[in-house]
Structure formats: structure tokens, C-alpha cells
Amino acid sequence: MEPFSPLNWFRRSSSQASCRTALSSQPSLEAAVNEVAAALAGGSSADLALVFASTHYASDLQRLLPLLQRRLKATHWLGCAGGGVIGTTAKGNASELEKEPALSITMLQLPGAILKPFYLETQSLPDLDGPAQHWQEWVGADPFNARSMLLLVDPSSRSINDLISGLDYAYPTTTKLGGIAGPHNAPHGSLFFDDRVVMGAVGCSFGGDWNLEVVVAQGCKPIGPVFAIEQVQKNILLELSHENQRDSPMACLQRVLDDLSEEEREMVRHSLFLGIERRDLVLAGTGAPQPQGAFLVRNLIGVDPKNGAVAVAEQIRAGQNVQFQLREAEASRQESELLLGAARERNTSPPLFGLLMACLGRGHGLYGVPNGDVHIARKLMAELPIAGVFCNGEIGPAGGVGATHIHGYTACWGLLRHDPSSSEPAKSV
């Protein structure tokens, strides 16, 4: 039985869900705050305010939340700085503002939600070999009221992979979405929490009647066959096999290149990656395997011409499957349309809000035109309010479910839905 809360009961009976957004590209922080505050003036207090600001304002970031809180009311404030900002104006126009000053504000009123914001100092983490309860106490979020989780990490943080692994360990059924904030030269962090700018990590768990449905689009197309890893040393591939033929990774890649078009071979010069299949992994604590064919795309970081070995930006092991990948705009469009379209078809009601954590390598650099990912989402969900940030690493599960990873060149979407039918009742304490 869910613990009785007069506030939650009142909200369920009398409040309506709402999402109010504002976006500014004013060159000064104070002018940007004035513009978004004027656009949002007159609205009721929000349960959660999401704030995304360009690192162009880095020297002024410590003034941002106090300035906003003088004009706008919200119970919780959360966000980060990034190399670019994604937002929606009060008139409903969604944009990706890259490499320019920008401030995006989203005010969410979520009746029936159980929200638990948290701030984590990450100089030392709980023991990954200790009880999961230690991690849960450190975060402060009840796993029975955490259906999904937003996680934002400062770029100065160490052991980010261990942090993500620990959160998966402590919250095995909670889907996680987020990103690594943008770096800057000012002597403070890149994360926003309540009225402060902080380092470490910040986030919020979503429970009760609300859930963030996560969609991860990696923007690559596979080339060549799926190879099995036969020999490996840490992150260095030494030997691959396909159809009982073993060879060095470079020899395998050469055979793949022989079957490509001239245009694809040119793309290999700057857009070649390796996909590592995750189907053999099991999410800790659930017994549920990852979906078959879910590839985690990783950079190729070095080649040994003497033996044809290849270094990969990921720890790998013998027995895993891999496939070479090309980052390509049309493949990214098709993948995003397929995944977001499937999310739309799975649900009878549209999401209230779309959170987008996108790689700095996407945007105009990938699509050749502005607003590439936003336009894809708006093509499928025309009225969707969208906000987010361009990250230095995107956080989400490969294939949309299962264990959480840091991605590159990826668009990680969180579709915020009112979904009371599938919420689990909280345990009494």
C-alpha cells in the first residue's frame, strides 16, 4: 500500500498536469533570464524546473538559479550547462541552439508524481561489492518509488562508469537517462541543483504516476558481418572470426571495405566505429537479458600495423560479438524515426514532454542542417515540448533497456508520460 500523503492526494484530485517552456538566445545571462521569466510569468508553481544553459554563460552561472527563483516558482530545480542547448519557446517552437548563448527552462506540474531530486559528491563512492542498501541510502531515493531516473554528471567527476554501475546495482529496475555536462574554464561546476552550481552528480527519480520512457538512437549503420572475438587483451582486439575463418581485425575490416561503395569507403576515413553486442549480458538483480542485437557503439582509438590489432574505447572479452559501424545522417534519421515511432505506437496518449540529451557530434555536424533530431521528433509528435542539452557523453541503456552505458554520437530521449496503470505500489515503511 502506498504511504498516505495529503499533498499527493490533493494534487491528484485537483491539479492538472502541465508543461510550460521558454527559450532565449540573448547574449547576456541576465537578459536571457528576463526573457524566459517574462514568457513564463503568471503560471502556477511547478513541481520540477529543468534548466539548461550554454557554457557561453560560464562566468555568470552562479547567478543563474537565484535570478530565476526571484521570478519563477518551483519546488525543485535541476539542470546543467552544455556546449549547446535544446528548448521550446512559449509559442511552441522547438530548436537546437548550438555553439551560441542559450537558456532553456521547462516547468513541470506532475500531479501524482513521486519525485526525489539528489546531489551526489562523487570523490568517493559506496563499495560496489557492498550491500545495495548503502548505495540507496547515499542517493536517498526509494527504489520502490523510482521507475526512472535522470542523471547529470559534471565533466570533472572521476569513476563515472563506476557511478553508473553502482546506480544500476542499487536500482536494477529503474531506467536511467542523462548526460555528462559541458566543461568550461570558470572555477565552479556545470550542474544546477536547487539554488547552487555544483560538481559531482545530480539527478531526480520519477515514480508514482509518472515515468520517463527512454529511447536511445546511436545514429550508425552496420557494415559487414557480425564477427566473434577470439582473442583480446583488455581493450585490444587481436583476432576475430566469421564462418570458421579467423583473422586479424584489420584483415577482417579490409574484406568489409572491399564490399562497400566508393562513398562509404570515403566515410570510413572519419566515421568508422565498432559495435559491441550486449546480448550476453544480464542486468544485475533482475535476471533479464539485454535485447538480442543491441550494439554499444564505441570509438576505434588505435591500430598496430605489425599484427593488425585494433584498440577500442571499451573493455571487451573473448566470446562477445562485434560489427563495424558507420556514422551516417540518413541511418540516424531512419533509426530515430523507427524508435520514436515505435514509442508513439506503444502508447495511446502522447507524452507530456520530451527530454533530449544529444552528443555534440550530432546537430548540424551530422545532419548538415539545424534542428535535425528535433525535427524528427516533431514529425512524429507535432506538439511535443522538447528541452535538453548537447552533452560530452550521453547516458542511457543500449537498445533502450537493460544496463546503463555512456554513449557517444547518440541521441538519448526521455519521453515523460502519465502512466499510472503500470506503476508499482510503494511499500510501506
Disulfide bonds with the S-S distance in Angstrom:
none
